[in-house]
Amino acid sequence: MDVRSESPGRTPFRNPERSIGILSATAAAVIIAAAADIALVIDDDGVIKDLSVASRALQDEGFGDWVGRTWSETVTVESRQKVQDLMRDAGQAGIERWRQVNHPTGTGIDVPVNYLMFRLEDGGPYLALGQEQMAVAKLQQRLIDAQQAVEREYSRLRHAETRYRLLFKETSEPTLIVDASTLKIREANDAAVALMGEAANKLAGRSLLTRFETSSRGAVEGYLSAILSSGRKDPASAVISKGGPTVAVKASVFRQDRASLFLVRLTADTVAEDIPSEAGNSLAQLVDQVPDAFVVTDSSLRVQTANQAFADITQIASTEQAVGQPLGSWLGRSEVDMNVLAKNLQDHQSVRRFATTMRGELGGTEQVEVSAVAAPDGEAPCYGFSIRPVGSAGEPAHGGGDGDLRRSVEKLTELVGRVPLKEIVRETTDMIERMCIEAALDITGDNRASAADVLGLSRQSLYVKLRRHGMGDIDNG
């Protein structure tokens, strides 16, 4: 077997006749099959005379059925010229290179194979050794998909930034972006430029405080410090420098590129309207100092305002983080608790000492009692919730059960010695089960679907237990 493989890029055996000896056809076939994922023996007409397929996956794709077919029939259209080039170069000494050829499959996914081709001897058949590249192709496809995803995300962010800049520029309210650490202006919209009487390029990089009269700078700086630390404070009144108008300064904090920034809005001639009255301000301060958590929600139970005790019990950094969030994000053992609270507020306008659980952002939980009241009159109905921790010493909101349990236990202990232990345990289990069902029905206002959820039972299982304990007409549940 005279395989022409003396390529400039390959170091041949120095004396193959002595070191390897004369290989039999069987031994050569074993070596070739072990060295390649697929090996093809092809005649001068390009017909596959024999083959070896090492991979079970390739066999499942039909690679083992090619004997008698021309090699060009097994490849994709764009690979046919590569097949012809491989056969042409294999007959010329010193020309040796790998070429990738794609084979179509029934699944619609092409299988790429790298081939190196030899002529076994003068006038003899060709030998094509192939290395399957599906893993590389999958990695390449994943890279392409990732690049496309990045491009889509970049395009989305670019469009979002364009919309933001358009809105920022066109809004009629004077608005500035200010660095929270240095109080230097980063950006200002056209309305702010007009209000301050300076060009936008002169405002950028200048301190915000210098844009106000000296007498107003302390109030603005204190207001921004309070916003950064607590997230909530009444707007500050300040006078624009160089004889400008008096404005109400309002700010909110956001993060960008690991830096805190202020979005500062300046509302001219509306200070009296925006700043609360002294009485209203005092009331707000009193509510904020109440030791029990207090929160006001809209009709959909989303937080409108909350005091500092609410921030403490929910383990959030500031009450500002709770605004707009569902109260059920922290309150309630399950969604059923919030549904029960909402229904009772709608039906009775108030709830007293409702026992439930408060969940903190850091994973802590605490047993609490909730009293709530509805304020349905007015344009925007709202609910007020007072939340008091009870801990392990707190009494149940629907009390009375502990006394009943103690009395029942006393009666059961009297049976010791007269009744087998198995019957006493069964009696105790039935008693506790009945008390738990009664408590769940009490909590949910006799709503059996909600009671089943509270107990962790299916509705059908609850009905079976109600029937067994003779607790009411289940047909009306």
N, C-alpha and C positions, 0 to 999 in steps of 0.2 A: 504494500500500500504506500504509494508515493504521494503524501499529502504536501502540497506546496504551501508552506507557511513561513518561509524565510523572509519575513517582513522586516524592514529597518527598525520597526518598533518592538520587535520580539527577539528574545535570545533563544535560539534553538538548542536542542540536545546536541552535545559534542559528538557522541558516538551512540546513536540510538540502537544500532544493530547489536552492539555488545551489551549496553546497559539495560535495555528493555527486552531485546530478543524479538523473535518472530511471534507476534500476537495472533491468536486465532480470531476468526470472525466473531465468535461468541464473546470472547474477552473484550474485543474492541467495542462491540455493541454495548456491553455492560458499562465500560468506561465512558463512552459517549453519553449514554442515558443518565449516568450519575453527574456528568459535568454540565448538562444543560436541562432547562425546564422543558424544552421541546427540541427534538432533532429530526430533521427531514432529509431523506435521500431522494434526490431529484434527477431526472434524466435530462438530456439535451433539449427536449421539447418542453421542459418546465413541468412535467407530470410527476407527482409525488408517488414514488414507488414503495417507500416504507417510511415509518416514523416511530418516534418514541415520545410519549407524553408523561412527564413526571408528576404533574399536579392533578389531583382528583378534581379540583375546580375547573381546570382546563378541559378535562375529559367530559365533565358535565355540560360544558359549553359546546361540545361537538368537535373538538380538535382531533379526537381519535378516529374520526370518520373521513379523513381527507385522502386516504389511499385511492389512487386512480383519478383524482382530480388535479387540474393544473394549479400550481401554486398561486397564480394571479387571481383565480376564482375565489380563493379563501381570504383575500385581503380587500380593504376598502378601495374605492376608486382612486383616491389620491395617493395610495401606496403602491399601485401597480408599476409605476415608473421606477420606484425604489427596488422592486423585485427584479426588474430587468437589469438595473445597474449592478445589483449584487451578483447576478449570474455572469454578467459581462466581466466584472472585475475579478471574479474567482478564477477565470481562465488565464489571468495575467500574473506572472510572477512579481512579487514585491508590492502588490496592491492588496491591502488588508484594512478594512475599516468596518465598524459596526454601523448598522442602519436601523432606525426604528420603523417598524411596519405595524399597521393597525389591522386587527381582525374583527369583523363585525360578529355580533352574537344575537341570539334570539331575544335577549332582554333589551336590545336597543343600545347597549353600552359597548363601545369598542374596547378591545383588549390590546394594549400596546405591547409589542415584543421587540427586543433588540436582537438582531441577527448578525452573525459572522459566518461567511460562506467560504468553503474550500472546494477544490476539485480533487477528488481522491487520487486520480492518476490520469495520464494523458488519454483522452477519449473516454474516460470513465465517468461515473455519475458525480453529482455535486452533493456535498454535505453541508447543510445549514444548521448551525447551532444557535438556539434562541434562548434569551433570558426574559421571562415575563416581568413586565414593569407596571402591573396594576396598582401595587402599593404606592409607587412613585406617582402614578397618574392620579390616584385619589388624593395624595398630598398636594399635588399641583392644583387639583380642582378645589380643595379646601382653601388653598391660598387665594385662588381667584375669587371664590365666594367671600372670603374675608375682605379682600380688597374692594369688592363691589359693595359689601356692607359698610365699609369705612367711607366709601365715596357717597353712598346714600345718606349716611349719618352726617357727613360733612355738608352735603347739599342741604339737608334739613336744617342744620344749624345756621348755615349761611342765609337761608330764607328767613329763619326766625330772627336772626340779627338784623336783616333788612327791615322786617316788619317793626321790630323794636325801635330801630333808629328813626323810622318814619313816624311812628307814634310819638316817640320822645321829642322829635323835632316839631311836629305839627300841633301838639297839645297846647291849648291856650293858657294853661296854668304854668307860671314860672317854676321850672324844675331843674335841679342840679344833682350831679353825682359827685359825692365828696368822700375822700379817703378818711376812714374813721380814726386812724392812728395819727395823722398829721393835720386833718381838717383842711387839706388842700383840695381845691376844685379840680375834678377830672374832666367833667363835661357839663355843658349848660345848653339848654334849648333856646330857641329864638325868643321866647317870652321872657326868660330870665335875662338874656342879653339886653333886651329892650328895657326891662325894669331897672337894671343896674347901670345902664347907660355906657357900657363898655363893649368893645368887640370881643367875640368869642375867643380869639387867640390870646387876648390879654387876660381873660378870666382864667383860662386853663393854667394850673400850676400855682395860682395865687391862693392865699389863705381865705377861707370863707369868712372868718371873723372880720377881716379888714373891709369886707363889703358892707358892714353895718357901722352905725355911729358908735363912738367909743362907749357911750353910756349903755348901749344894748349888748355889747359883746359878752359881758359876764353872764347875762341871762341866756344867751344863745349857747355858750359853751357849757353852762350847767345843764341846760335842757338836753343837749346831745350826749353828755356824759351819763345822764339818767336813762336815756333811751338805750344806750349801749349796755348798761349794767342791769337794768330791770325790764327793759322792753316796753314800758308804758309810762307815760307822763302827759300832763296837759300841754297843749301847744304854748310856745313862748311868743311874746310880743316883742318886736324889734323894729328899729328905724333904719331904713336903707341909707347909706352914707351919701354925702353931697346933697343933702336936702331932699332925699327920696321919701317915699310914703312909709307909713307904719304898716307892717305886715305881720301875719301870724305864721310862725315857723313850725312846720310839721315835718317829722322825719320818721323813717323806718329803716331797719338794718337788713342787709343781705350780704351773702358771701360770694366772692368771685376770685378765682385764682389764689385761694388760701388767704385772702385778705378780706377784712370787713369794710363795707362801704355803706354810706348813708344815701338814701334817696330823699332829698330835701325839697319840700314844696313850699312856696311862698305865696300866701293868699292875701292880697292887698285889701285894706279897709273892711275886713270882716273879723277883726279881733274880738269885738264884743260878742259876736254871734258864736264864735268857735270856742272861746274860753268859758268854762262852766261858771255858774254863779258861786259865791262863797259858800252858800248853804249846800249846794249840790256837791261842791268839792269836799266839804267836810263829811257829808254822808258817804261819799266814795272812799274817803280815807278810813272812816269807821268800819265799813264793810271789809276793807282790805286787812284791817287789824283783827277781825273776828277770828277766834281760835279754831272754829269749825270751818270746814271747807264750804264755800258758797259759790254757786255758779248759776248764771242765767243763760237759758237756751231759747232758740226760736221754736216754732211749732213742729219742726222736724227733728228736734232734740240735738241741734248743732250749737256748740258753745258760742255765745256772744260776748260774755265777759265772765271773769272769775277772779277770786281773791288769791292772796299769796298762800293761804292754807291749802287751797286746791292744788296749786303747783307743787307744794311739799308732798301731799299725799299721793299725787300721780307721778312724782319723781321727774318732773320736767324742769327745764332750766328757768323758764319764765312763763307767766300766764299768757303772754303773747302767742306762744306756741300752741295753746289750746284753742284759740279763736278760729272758728270755722270748722273745727273737727267734731265728729259725732261724740256725744257724751258716752255712748256705749263702748267707745274705744278703751275706756278705763272702768266704767261702772257696770256691775252686773256679773253674775256667775255664768250667764249665757244670754243669748239674744232674747230669751223669754222674759227675763227680769225687766228689760227695757220696754218690751211690749206691754207687760202688766202695768208698769208705772204709767206709760202713756195712756193706756185705756182708762185707768182710774182717774187720771187727771182730766181726761176728756169728759168722763161720766160724772165725777164727783167734785171736780175743781181742786181737790187737795188730797194728799196722802200723808199719813203720819207713821213714823217709826217702822218703815219698810226695811226689813233685814236683807242685806245682800253683801257683795264683796267688791272691794276696790282693787284694781290691778295697776301696778306702777310700771313705768317705762323700763325700769331696770330689773323687772321680774318679781318685785315684791308684791304681796297681797295682804289685805287687811279687811277684817270684818267691820262693817259699818251699818249705821241706821240712817235712812234717808227720809226726810220730811220735805214735801214739795207742794207748791201752790201754783195754780194757773192764773194768768192775767189775760183772759180772752178778749177783754174790751180794748178797742183802739184799732189802729190800722195794722199793727204788727203784733199779733198774739205772741206771748212768750211764757216760759215756765221758770220758776225759781226753785233751786234745790239747795237744801241745807244737808250736809253730809257729815255725820259724826262718827268717828271711830269708836268701836265698843270693845275690841280685843277679846281676850278670853273671858274677861269679867263681865262683858256685856250681856244683858238679858235678851232673850229672843223677842223679836218684834211682835210675834203673835203668841205671847207667853201663855203659861198655864200648863204646858206639856210636861215640865220637869216634875211638878207636884203629882200629876197623874201617874207618871212613870214610877216615882218613888212608892206611891200607894200600891200600884200594881205589883211591884217587886216584893213588897211586904206580904201581900197575899200569896204570891207564888212560893216564898220561902216557907210559909206555913204548910205547904204540900209536901215538903221534903220528908221522906220516910213513909208517906202514905201513898204516893203516886210515883211510878217509875221515872227516872231522870229523863228518859227519851221523851215522855209526854210533857214534862215540865219545860224542856227546851223547845219543843214544838209549840207549846202554848205561849212561851215568851217570844218566839219568832213571829207568831201570828199577831201578837199584841203590838210589837214594834212596827211590823209592816203596816198594820192598820193605822197606827199613829202617824207614820210617815206619809201615807196616802192622804189622811185628813189634813195634815199640815200643807202638803203640796196643793190640795184643792183650795185650802184657805188662802194661800199665797197668790194663787192664780185666779181667784174670784170664781171658783168652780168651773174653770175652763179645763176640761179633761185632756184636750190635746196638748195644752201648755203644761199641765200637771205631769203628763207622761214624759215630756221633754225634761222637766225639772228632775224627775226621778230616774231618768236614763232608761226608760222603758219604751217599748213600742205601744201604740194606742191599743192594739188588740190585747197585749199582755196586761195593760192596766184594766181593761174591761173584764178580763178573766178574774183578776184579783178583786175588783169591785163586786162581781157576782159572788165570789167565794165568801167575802166578808159581809155580804148583804148590805152594801153601802149604796142605796139609792137605785133609781131606775136607769140602767145603762143605755136604754134605747134613746134617751134624750141627750146623751153625751155628745 
